[in-house]
Amino acid sequence: MESKQTKQWYMEYKIHKNRPGLLGDIASLLGMLEVNILTINGVEGETRGMLLETDDEEKIELMGAMLKKVDNITISALRPPKLVDKLAVRHGRYIDRDSDDRKTFRFTRDELGLLVDFLGEIFKREGNHVVGLRGMPRVGKTESIIAGSVCAMKRWTFVSSTLLRQTIRSQLSEDEMNPNHVFIIDGIVSTIRSSEKHYNLLQDIMNMPSTKVIEHPDIFVQESEYSFDDFDIIIELRNTPDEEIVYDSFTNAYTEDL
């Protein structure tokens, strides 16, 4: 007889009265249903998140129906886990996601560990992915991309950058033109300071089935043929939650000697 394939589920519940033994009761119920708890963590205040595993979807439905009868908790999510769910359980907090533009995610500098983990999971995916990364100078954009590449065990290639010195590549070696690489592009350097050869290289890379991370995506869109429809994810990184990302304060440095 062929064995059933196990699947993961994410369960989230809010605690109204945290009485002693509550978690033990929930764990006992899951144990009786033979639903394994892979990870559990607090997720922002009195909310708990669990990553579960079972080979029987009916057990998940039964568990959800039973837990809805428990007065002390309210089930707020019971679904196959999304990336944000797995990271919420891992880090104990949810990523701030724009309610209107669902592909925009916000981080602050004290959440760099969460950001690196988020980028690493994205970079592990196969195929074409275009990520935009907004943020003021020296907030940690490039360092986060490199650290995310390390987490995903992928090599990174600078197409344009100002990390150590201004880099504007006009060609890459055959080894560097590898779709498995993470290509790092400074959206200001690649548009305001680019040569025709560099822009031709940029177009080749944008057409590759690979991961591209574009810093300063707003300037990139403003000064190129590309639009925000070409981006899969937009990430905003700030020093503080209320910091305004203003490009005028630092784009002049790229154009003053042109």
Secondary structure, DSSP 8 states (H G I E B T S, - for coil): ------EEEEEEEEESS--TTHHHHHHHHHHHTT-EEEEEEE-STTEEEEEEEES-HHHHHHHHHHHTT-TTEEEEEEES--HHHHHHHHHSS--EE-SSSTTEEEEEGGGHHHHHHHHHHHHTS-S-EEEEEE--TTSSHHHHHHHHHHHTT--EEESEE-SSS-EE-S---TTTS-TTSEEEEETTHHHHS--HHHHHHHHHHHTSSSEEEEESHHHHHHTSS--GGG-SEEEEEESSTT----SHHHHHHHHTT-
